[in-house]
Amino acid sequence: MPILEVEIVGEPEAARRAGLARRLADEAGAVLGSGPQGTWARVRVLPAQDYAENGGGPGPGVRPVFVRLLLARHPETKELAELVRRLTEAVARQVDRPVENVHVIVEPPAAGRVAFGGELRT
């Protein structure tokens, strides 16, 4: 049941935008090892003027991507780090942004706190 929420700062190219959620879900599903309909992805675009960094950033041409990753359970730390690295690379490919501009926020494990259709997942 992995869920990705992807927020892209600045509008991606139209050619990249078309079908982006599907491509992200498919790539993430492959990285996370989930079956069909097992990984969900939501994509939002944040206008560049609605993003800032203290001290006058971001630098010219820097348009970050923020990914929130929700997993039922976390693997061991080393495995999670590898999974996050591979997911970061996959997202960077799909949104055509440098890997160093893709930031993954791993949410607390979902088991016991997320319900689908009224059914709490444990």
C-alpha positions in Angstrom: 0.0 0.0 0.0 2.8 2.5 -0.6 1.5 6.0 -1.3 3.5 8.8 -2.8 2.6 12.5 -2.7 4.8 14.3 -5.1 4.9 18.1 -5.1 6.8 19.7 -7.9 8.0 23.3 -7.6 7.4 25.0 -11.0 5.4 23.5 -13.8 7.1 20.6 -15.6 7.2 20.6 -19.4 3.9 19.7 -20.9 5.3 16.6 -22.5 6.5 15.4 -19.0 3.3 16.4 -17.3 1.0 14.2 -19.4 0.7 10.8 -17.7 3.2 11.8 -14.9 1.2 10.3 -12.0 0.9 7.0 -13.8 4.6 6.9 -14.6 5.6 7.8 -11.0 3.2 5.1 -9.6 4.7 2.5 -12.0 8.3 3.4 -11.3 7.7 3.6 -7.5 5.8 0.3 -7.6 8.9 -1.3 -9.3 11.2 0.2 -6.7 9.0 -0.8 -3.8 8.1 -4.2 -5.2 4.3 -3.8 -5.1 1.9 -5.5 -7.4 -0.7 -4.0 -9.7 -2.7 -1.2 -8.0 -0.4 -1.6 -5.0 1.3 1.8 -5.2 -0.6 5.0 -5.4 0.8 8.4 -6.6 -0.6 11.9 -6.3 1.1 14.8 -8.1 0.7 18.5 -7.4 2.5 21.4 -8.9 3.5 24.3 -6.7 4.0 27.6 -8.6 7.6 28.7 -8.3 6.6 32.0 -6.7 5.0 30.0 -3.9 8.3 28.4 -2.8 11.2 30.1 -1.0 14.2 29.3 1.1 15.6 31.5 3.8 18.6 33.7 2.8 17.2 34.5 -0.6 17.1 30.9 -2.1 16.6 28.9 -4.0 19.4 29.5 -6.4 18.8 30.3 -10.1 17.2 27.4 -11.9 16.7 25.3 -8.8 13.2 23.8 -8.7 12.9 21.2 -6.0 10.6 18.2 -5.8 9.2 17.0 -2.5 8.1 13.4 -2.1 6.2 12.1 0.9 6.4 8.3 1.1 3.9 6.3 3.2 4.6 2.6 3.8 2.7 0.2 6.0 6.0 -0.8 7.7 9.5 0.4 7.3 12.3 -2.0 6.4 15.6 -2.0 8.3 17.5 1.3 8.1 20.0 0.1 5.6 17.3 -1.3 3.3 15.2 1.9 3.7 18.1 4.1 2.8 18.6 2.0 -0.4 14.9 2.1 -1.2 14.9 5.9 -0.8 17.9 6.3 -3.0 16.3 4.3 -5.8 13.0 6.1 -5.4 14.8 9.5 -5.6 16.5 8.5 -8.8 13.2 7.2 -10.3 11.4 10.4 -9.4 14.2 12.6 -10.8 14.1 10.7 -14.1 10.4 11.1 -14.5 10.2 14.8 -13.6 13.5 15.7 -15.4 15.1 17.3 -12.3 18.5 16.6 -10.8 18.6 14.0 -8.1 20.0 16.5 -5.6 16.8 18.5 -6.0 14.5 15.6 -5.1 13.8 15.3 -1.4 12.0 12.3 0.1 10.2 12.6 3.4 9.5 9.1 4.8 6.3 9.3 6.9 5.8 7.2 10.1 4.6 3.6 9.3 1.0 3.5 8.3 0.1 0.2 9.9 -2.4 0.8 12.7 -3.1 4.5 11.8 -4.4 4.5 8.2 -7.8 3.2 7.0 -9.0 2.4 3.5 -12.7 2.3 3.0 -13.2 2.4 6.7 -10.9 -0.6 7.4 -7.9 0.1 9.6 -4.8 -1.5 8.1 -2.8 -3.4 10.7 
